[in-house]
Amino acid sequence: MAERKVPLRKCTGCGQMKEKRELVRVVRSKEGEVSLDLVGKKPGRGAYICRDKNCLKLARKAKRIERALDCTISPELYDIMEKEIEND
């Protein structure tokens, strides 16, 4: 039986290539709303980040998620994302 190809994605925080299911997807919808997609099925432009607070801090400091999604993200939204990653 042939082995399935495992999709890899790059973390916007640390820059490491990891399996897609190990990462959390941050999504910008057509309306411009930014949210976390823990399942990976929401429609829209996506960026991936590790399930680690340090990776989120690195991405926040360098504004990598904002660049990947081509939008600005409020500090309150980063705080919400941090809490959701902690609870996951």
C-alpha positions in Angstrom: 0.0 0.0 0.0 1.3 3.4 -0.9 2.1 5.9 1.9 0.1 9.1 2.0 1.9 12.3 1.6 1.7 14.4 4.8 1.1 18.1 4.1 3.7 20.4 5.6 3.2 24.0 6.5 5.6 26.7 7.7 5.1 28.2 11.1 5.0 32.0 10.9 6.6 32.3 14.3 9.6 30.0 14.4 9.8 29.3 10.6 10.0 25.5 11.0 8.2 23.2 8.5 5.8 21.0 10.5 2.8 18.7 9.7 -0.3 20.6 9.0 -2.3 19.0 11.8 0.3 20.1 14.4 -0.3 23.8 13.6 -3.1 26.2 14.2 -4.5 28.2 11.2 -5.2 31.9 11.5 -7.7 32.9 8.9 -8.7 36.2 7.3 -12.2 36.0 5.8 -13.4 37.9 2.7 -15.0 40.4 5.0 -11.6 41.1 6.7 -12.4 39.3 10.0 -9.4 37.5 11.5 -9.9 34.4 13.7 -8.3 31.1 14.7 -9.3 28.0 12.8 -8.6 25.1 15.1 -10.2 22.6 12.6 -8.6 23.9 9.4 -11.8 24.1 7.4 -12.8 27.8 7.5 -12.7 29.6 4.1 -10.3 32.5 3.6 -6.6 33.3 3.5 -4.6 31.4 6.1 -1.4 31.5 8.0 -0.1 28.8 10.2 1.4 29.0 13.7 2.6 26.4 16.3 0.5 25.7 19.3 3.1 27.6 21.4 2.9 31.0 23.0 6.5 31.7 22.1 5.8 31.3 18.4 2.9 33.6 18.7 5.0 36.2 20.4 7.7 36.0 17.7 5.1 36.3 15.0 3.4 39.2 16.8 6.7 41.1 17.3 7.8 40.8 13.6 4.2 41.3 12.4 4.5 38.1 10.3 0.8 37.1 10.5 -0.2 40.5 9.5 2.1 40.3 6.4 0.9 36.9 5.5 -2.8 37.8 5.8 -2.3 41.3 4.3 -4.2 43.1 7.1 -3.7 44.7 10.5 -4.5 42.8 13.7 -5.5 44.6 16.9 -3.6 43.8 20.1 -6.9 42.6 21.6 -7.2 40.0 18.9 -3.6 38.8 19.6 -4.6 38.4 23.3 -7.6 36.4 22.3 -5.5 34.1 20.1 -3.0 33.6 22.9 -5.7 32.5 25.3 -7.2 30.1 22.7 -3.8 28.6 22.0 -3.2 28.1 25.8 -6.6 26.4 26.2 -6.0 24.1 23.2 
